[in-house]
Amino acid sequence: MLYELHEMQHSYFAPIRAVAQTVVSMYGHPISPLSYSPISRAIAAGSELILRTTQRYDKPAFNISTTEFQGHTVTIEEEVVMDKAFCQLRHFRKVGVKKEGPVVLIVAPLSGHYATLLRDTVRGFLQHHDVYITDWKDAKMVPLSLGEFGFDDYVKYVMEFLEHFQGKAHVVSVCQPTVPVLVAVSLMAAKSSASLPRSMVMMGGPIDARKSPTAVNIFATEHTLDWFVGHLIYPVPSKYPGYSRRVYPGFLQHTGFVAMNPGRHISSHRDFFYHLIQGNGDSVHHHKTFYDEYNAVMDLPAKYYIETISRVFQLQSLPKGELESCGQHVDPSRIKTTALLTVEGELDDISGGGQTEAAHELCTGIPKDHHLHITVPDVGHYGIFSGRRYREIIYPQLAQFIAKYD
């Protein structure tokens, strides 16, 4: 019922958005006589703020058209290599380049935002690597006839993608997928698969959520699975292809994101209003760019979400050595030929200190000189994979590590 009420509310706002759009055109467009009245900018700014706080945000594009590679600017074309029910394996192909560099598979989080949140990560790796990414689909757009999607299905997807590269890939996992990626590689190692990745880079993920628990970890353990099912899981309304699929709706996730720091978002929107009035184009553009990405959220398959809460955050099965996945016991010590690099941010408030580094304690079969851990000072969760410090401090070390084991 809550999902239907949300859709109804959005429909009710449609006339308001239409009026606001008209007002923006009347008072904000330079060819309109009304735009030169003393209060025109304030009227246009207020109307645009109404538009941006009530509209839907579609999946953003990666918008990566070129990259610098071996001293030249080359064109990038996106292509879908594998199209699964819940995910596309997307390739950023360098046009006209025969040897694009070591293969890197970036496993993006399935945790509310789209894979485009890792745009900076992709841009960095494209400078020296042949880059692929898991581009997860919005669960409300996946017909129920295509089946359910759970934790083990995520693991199977990762294994299938790695098999595609036949042992030539380096796998990079960011945040939530560090756990299913480690599980996938562990299961492949137990079978002596020839497609094991040459290295694993794990960034800001909850390998062992018992260490330095954050507000996210505590929230997951303070509530029962029945509470999560009763309060966060709803069927998709009939207007979408995924009608009747049980999901954790994107709008609820977005509410949770905002609730973690409401003051920051209120201040940001207030500043946006004043920057519009002042004509501060750079600040307005920065605000729009950030919130176009931040406000674009997707529904998660209920089975996957609940199983992740249970296995990763409540039972902590992997670090305890108790995890079963795909009908097998998961033993990371079976990994012997894949180098391991973990990255943490000193100020990460999503995955606390030591949670990602814990992978080294589990992967005892990897030779000691094939282990490396980096803790980056003054960096929060998102700074691990985007922004200036990622580009200038973190990425160069990732590239050096991958080159060493390619």
Secondary structure in CASP SS format (residue, H / E / C, confidence):
PFRMAT SS
TARGET T0000
AUTHOR 0000-0000-0000
METHOD secondary structure of the structure
MODEL  1
M C 1.00
L H 1.00
Y H 1.00
E H 1.00
L H 1.00
H H 1.00
E H 1.00
M H 1.00
Q H 1.00
H H 1.00
S H 1.00
Y H 1.00
F C 1.00
A H 1.00
P H 1.00
I H 1.00
R H 1.00
A H 1.00
V H 1.00
A H 1.00
Q H 1.00
T H 1.00
V H 1.00
V H 1.00
S H 1.00
M H 1.00
Y H 1.00
G H 1.00
H C 1.00
P C 1.00
I C 1.00
S C 1.00
P H 1.00
L H 1.00
S H 1.00
Y H 1.00
S C 1.00
P C 1.00
I C 1.00
S H 1.00
R H 1.00
A H 1.00
I H 1.00
A H 1.00
A H 1.00
G H 1.00
S H 1.00
E H 1.00
L H 1.00
I H 1.00
L H 1.00
R H 1.00
T H 1.00
T H 1.00
Q C 1.00
R C 1.00
Y C 1.00
D C 1.00
K C 1.00
P C 1.00
A C 1.00
F C 1.00
N C 1.00
I C 1.00
S C 1.00
T E 1.00
T E 1.00
E E 1.00
F E 1.00
Q C 1.00
G C 1.00
H E 1.00
T E 1.00
V E 1.00
T E 1.00
I E 1.00
E E 1.00
E E 1.00
E E 1.00
V E 1.00
V E 1.00
M E 1.00
D E 1.00
K C 1.00
A C 1.00
F C 1.00
C E 1.00
Q E 1.00
L E 1.00
R E 1.00
H E 1.00
F E 1.00
R E 1.00
K E 1.00
V C 1.00
G C 1.00
V C 1.00
K C 1.00
K C 1.00
E C 1.00
G C 1.00
P C 1.00
V E 1.00
V E 1.00
L E 1.00
I E 1.00
V E 1.00
A C 1.00
P C 1.00
L C 1.00
S C 1.00
G C 1.00
H E 1.00
Y C 1.00
A H 1.00
T H 1.00
L H 1.00
L H 1.00
R H 1.00
D H 1.00
T H 1.00
V H 1.00
R H 1.00
G H 1.00
F H 1.00
L H 1.00
Q C 1.00
H C 1.00
H C 1.00
D E 1.00
V E 1.00
Y E 1.00
I E 1.00
T E 1.00
D E 1.00
W E 1.00
K C 1.00
D C 1.00
A H 1.00
K H 1.00
M H 1.00
V C 1.00
P C 1.00
L H 1.00
S H 1.00
L H 1.00
G C 1.00
E C 1.00
F C 1.00
G C 1.00
F H 1.00
D H 1.00
D H 1.00
Y H 1.00
V H 1.00
K H 1.00
Y H 1.00
V H 1.00
M H 1.00
E H 1.00
F H 1.00
L H 1.00
E H 1.00
H H 1.00
F H 1.00
Q C 1.00
G C 1.00
K C 1.00
A E 1.00
H E 1.00
V E 1.00
V E 1.00
S E 1.00
V E 1.00
C C 1.00
Q C 1.00
P C 1.00
T H 1.00
V H 1.00
P H 1.00
V H 1.00
L H 1.00
V H 1.00
A H 1.00
V H 1.00
S H 1.00
L H 1.00
M H 1.00
A H 1.00
A H 1.00
K C 1.00
S C 1.00
S C 1.00
A C 1.00
S C 1.00
L C 1.00
P C 1.00
R C 1.00
S E 1.00
M E 1.00
V E 1.00
M E 1.00
M E 1.00
G C 1.00
G C 1.00
P C 1.00
I C 1.00
D C 1.00
A C 1.00
R C 1.00
K C 1.00
S C 1.00
P C 1.00
T C 1.00
A H 1.00
V H 1.00
N H 1.00
I H 1.00
F H 1.00
A H 1.00
T H 1.00
E H 1.00
H C 1.00
T C 1.00
L H 1.00
D H 1.00
W H 1.00
F H 1.00
V H 1.00
G H 1.00
H H 1.00
L H 1.00
I C 1.00
Y E 1.00
P E 1.00
V C 1.00
P C 1.00
S C 1.00
K C 1.00
Y C 1.00
P C 1.00
G C 1.00
Y C 1.00
S C 1.00
R C 1.00
R E 1.00
V E 1.00
Y E 1.00
P C 1.00
G H 1.00
F H 1.00
L H 1.00
Q H 1.00
H H 1.00
T H 1.00
G H 1.00
F H 1.00
V H 1.00
A H 1.00
M C 1.00
N C 1.00
P H 1.00
G H 1.00
R H 1.00
H H 1.00
I H 1.00
S H 1.00
S H 1.00
H H 1.00
R H 1.00
D H 1.00
F H 1.00
F H 1.00
Y H 1.00
H H 1.00
L H 1.00
I H 1.00
Q H 1.00
G C 1.00
N C 1.00
G H 1.00
D H 1.00
S H 1.00
V H 1.00
H H 1.00
H H 1.00
H H 1.00
K H 1.00
T H 1.00
F H 1.00
Y H 1.00
D H 1.00
E H 1.00
Y H 1.00
N C 1.00
A C 1.00
V E 1.00
M C 1.00
D C 1.00
L E 1.00
P E 1.00
A H 1.00
K H 1.00
Y H 1.00
Y H 1.00
I H 1.00
E H 1.00
T H 1.00
I H 1.00
S H 1.00
R H 1.00
V H 1.00
F H 1.00
Q H 1.00
L C 1.00
Q C 1.00
S H 1.00
L H 1.00
P H 1.00
K H 1.00
G C 1.00
E C 1.00
L C 1.00
E E 1.00
S E 1.00
C C 1.00
G C 1.00
Q E 1.00
H E 1.00
V C 1.00
D C 1.00
P H 1.00
S H 1.00
R H 1.00
I C 1.00
K C 1.00
T C 1.00
T C 1.00
A E 1.00
L E 1.00
L E 1.00
T E 1.00
V E 1.00
E E 1.00
G E 1.00
E C 1.00
L C 1.00
D C 1.00
D C 1.00
I C 1.00
S C 1.00
G C 1.00
G C 1.00
G C 1.00
Q C 1.00
T C 1.00
E C 1.00
A C 1.00
A H 1.00
H H 1.00
E H 1.00
L H 1.00
C C 1.00
T C 1.00
G C 1.00
I C 1.00
P C 1.00
K H 1.00
D H 1.00
H H 1.00
H E 1.00
L E 1.00
H E 1.00
I E 1.00
T E 1.00
V E 1.00
P C 1.00
D C 1.00
V C 1.00
G C 1.00
H C 1.00
Y H 1.00
G H 1.00
I H 1.00
F C 1.00
S C 1.00
G C 1.00
R H 1.00
R H 1.00
Y H 1.00
R H 1.00
E H 1.00
I H 1.00
I H 1.00
Y H 1.00
P H 1.00
Q H 1.00
L H 1.00
A H 1.00
Q H 1.00
F H 1.00
I H 1.00
A H 1.00
K H 1.00
Y H 1.00
D C 1.00
END
